[in-house]
Amino acid sequence: SSALRLASRLLNARKVVLLQTSGMATRGQKQSDEQRLTELHDKLSQSKRVLVLTGAGVSAESGIPTFRGSTAGSWRGFTISELACPEAFQRSPSQVWELYHYRREKSLAAKPNPAHVAIAKFEQFCLKRGIDFMLATQNIDRLHQRAGSSRVIELHRSLFLVRCTACGSVTENYDSPICEALRGRGDPSPQADSTPIPEDQLPRCAGCSGLLRPYVVWFGEPLSEGELSSVQEFANKSDFVLVVGTSNAVYPAAMIAPDARRSGAQLAEFNLDVSCSSSDVSYFVAGPCGSTLPKALPRL
């Protein structure tokens, strides 16, 4: 596999690599992996500042579609980038709202998995030990918060924030469905009913009755400069940056981990497969995050 090929290259470069062992692993391999896992666990316990950077791979284990890759990246035959943009909303707010209604309902029905819980318990450990901690997520489902995480920066904002296109007000909204016209809509199948919903029946502002939009960061829109800067500043003063379940290919967030490494941080990556950051890491942990993180992260 590509993960094993990367592992070979990293080992040749004298990198420390941790691979999740399979049932076919030798006893020596398992012992070596356990030693590296213990080493990572101990280093995290002794750190002064840790940033955890998470992506779609964390929530995929809770059944949240990643909308990445050739097979998983479409909704009714559209790629996510074709619909998650201002131009698509201007062209067809009904279609975009159906997509986001589907994503909201999937997230509301999902439950945090062991990876979310392990990160939340690691945060508690850090706060109890006086370790500075920050969780920066590219996910918009709020499963981290539901697992108990509190020091969370949502780089792409949230499915449960809406902004009025008329007055600009931003509010939280967890209604299911967000409006009656969307009840039963949003099926991702290309054969699903795609009859446009009249605009006056789509989600409206409680204050001015203007059309609401999902207040997530769409393609072509910038991240919040203040939040991105605070994450970058924190990362560049961290002992460790954990890259978890993200391909680390979406800029400018993709620069956070490499920049932190150049500032002296050690990187540990938890992923099913290699990413754009893998060549920079001190520890590469292959496997489902829900299986690997609980073993690696300290807890009270």
N, C-alpha and C positions, 0 to 999 in steps of 0.2 A: 504494500500500500504506500501511498505518498507519505503518510505519517512515519512509516518505518524507514523510507528512503531519507526523509529529513533527519530522523533520529541518527541514522548512520553518518550523515554529513556532520551533524552537530557533535557526535562522539569523536569523529576524526579531528574536529576542531577543538577537542578537549572541553567541550561544553558539558555541563551536567544535565542529563536528560532522564526523565522519569516516564516510563511507559506503563500504562495500566496492564497488568499481567493477565494473561488468559489461562484457561485450564491446562494448556499445553506448555506453559512456561516451565523451565527447569527450576529446581529448588534454589540454585545459585542465583538465577535471574530474579526470583521472587524476593530473596533476601536482599539483593542489591537494590531492588525497587523500594523495599520497605525501609532500608537505610536512608535512601535519598528522600523518601517521604518524611521520615523522622527529622532529617536535617532541615528540610523546608519548614516543617511544623515548628521546630525549635527557633529557627531564624525569625519567623513571623512573630513568635512569642516575645522575642527580644527586640523587636523593631520599635522605633519611636514614632514613625508615621507611615501609614499604609493607605494606598488608594486601590480600590477595587473598581475595575472598568468592565461592565457587562454588556452583552449584546443578545441577539435573538436566540442563540443556542441555549441560553439558560431557560427561557420560557417555552422553547420547543418541547421540552420534556413535560410540560404541563398541557400540551396539546394546542399551543398557540401557533398558527401558521407563521412560517418565517418569511414567506414571500421572497425567497432567494433561491437561485438555481433554476435550471431549465424546466423541471417538473413541478417544483413547489412554488414557483414565482408568479403564478397567474391567478386571476379572478375573472371568470367568464371570458377567458382568453386574452385578457389584458394583463400586461406586466404592471407591477405596483407603481413603477415610475410613470406610466402612462396616465394613471388616475390620481396619484398622490401629488398633485401639482396645482397651482393657481389656475392655469389655463384650462385644465379639465373641469374644475369647479365652475368656472365662468361659462364653459360650454354646456355642461350638464350637471348642475348641482344635485339633481335627483340620483344620477348614477354614482356620484362620489359619496353621497350620503348613504346609499345602499351598501357600498363597500364598507364604510365606517360603522354603520349599524351592525353589519356582520362581525366586524372586528371587536366592537364594544360588547356584543352579546357573547362572543367566544371568550373574551377576557373575564366578563362577569361570571360565566359558568365555570371557568378554570379555577384550580386550586394551586397555591404555591407548592413547589416540589422540594425535595431534599436539598437542592442547590440553593434555592431562595432561603430556606431555613438555616442552612449552614452559614450563609453570609450574614444573616441577621444575628445569629448566635456569636459569630466572630466579632461583629460590631459591639455586642454587649461585653465580650471579653476585652476588647480594646479599651472601651470606655472605663471598665473597672480597673484596668491596669495602667491607665493614664497614657495610652497610645492614641495619638491623633488618627482619626479614621474618617474616610470619605468614600461613599459609594456613588459613582457616576454611571448612569445607565443610559443606553441608547434605546431601551425598551419603553413602550408607551402604555403598558398594560397594568401598571401599579401592583404587580404581584410581589415585588420587593417589600412595599409598604404593608401589604396584607400579611407577609411573613414575619413582620416585626421590625424591619429596618426603618430607621428614622432620619439618619444623616444621608439623605438621598438627593442628588441633583439629577433631574430629568433633562438630558441634553436635547431630546426631541419633543419635550413636553409630554402631554398625556391625552389618551383617548377620551378622558373624562373632563376635559376642559373644552369649552366652546367660546368662540368670540363672535360678536355681532358685526356683520359686514357694514352696518349703517352707523351705529354709535360707538363701536369699538370696545364695548364692555366685555370683560372676560369673566366667566363664571364656571364653577364646577357643576357637573350634571351626571348623576348616576342612574337616571330614569331608564327603565327597561319596559318597552322601547322608549327612545327619546321623544318620539311623537307617534301618534296613533297610525298615521299613514305608512309608517315603516314596519308596523307589526307584520311578521310573517314574510318580510322581504329580505333581500340580501343574499339569497342562495348563490354560492359561487359557480354553480354549474352553468355552462354556456346555454343550456336549454331552459334556464329559469325565466320567469316572467320579468321582462325588462321594460314594461310599459312605463314611461316617465311619470313620476309623481308630480302633480301641479306644485309650482314653487310656493304657493300660499299655504300648502299643507305640509311643507318641510319644517324642520325645527326653526322656531321663531324666538326672537328676543323678548323676554318678559317685560323689559322696560320700554322699548320703542317699536316692537313688533317687526324689527328688521330680520333679514335672513341670517341664521347662524351658520358658522362653518366649524368643522373640527379644528381645535386650536393645537394642532401638531405642527412640527416643522416639516413642510413639504419640500420635495425636490425643487431646487431653484430658490429656496428661501434660506436666509442665514440663521445660524444658531444664535442664541442670546449671547452677545459679546461678554456681558458681565459674568454669566455662569461659565462660559467656556474659559474665560481668563482665570476665574477662581479655581477651576479644575486644573488648568495648566500650571498655575502657580503652586498649588498643593502638590501636584505630581512631581514637579521639579525639586521639591524639598523632601520627597519621600524616600524612605529606605527601600520600600518594596512597592511595586505596582503589579497587581494581579489582573491579567487579561483573561476574561472568562466568557466563553461562548460567543465570541465575535470574530469575524474575519478581519476586522481592523482595516477595512478597505474604503470606508466612507470618510472623506475629508470634510472639515478639518480635524474631527475627533481622532482620526487615524494617526495624527502626529503626537498625541499625548504620550503614549508609551515610549516611542523612540526618543522623543525629546527628554523624557524623564531618565532614560538609560544614559543619555549623554551627560545628564546632570549628576549621575552617580547612583541612580536607583538600580536595584536588581529587579528583573522581570521574571514572573512566573506565569506561564500560559496554561490554561485548562481548555481543551478543545477536542472535538472528535477528530479533527484533521488539522493540517498545517494552515497557517494564516500568513498575512503580510508581516507579522511581528515575530514569527517563529525563529528566524535566524538571529534575533537579538536576545533571546531569552536565556536565563540561567537554568530554568527548570521548565520542561515541557511535559505536561501531564495529559496523556491521551486517554480518551474515554468519555462517557456521558458525565456531565458536570454533577448530576445528582448522585453519582457513585463516587466520584473522585474528590469533590470538595469536602464532604463530611469527614473524610479521612485526613485531609491535609490541613484544614483550618482549625486553629485552637478554639476552644469554647470553655465556658466556666464549668 
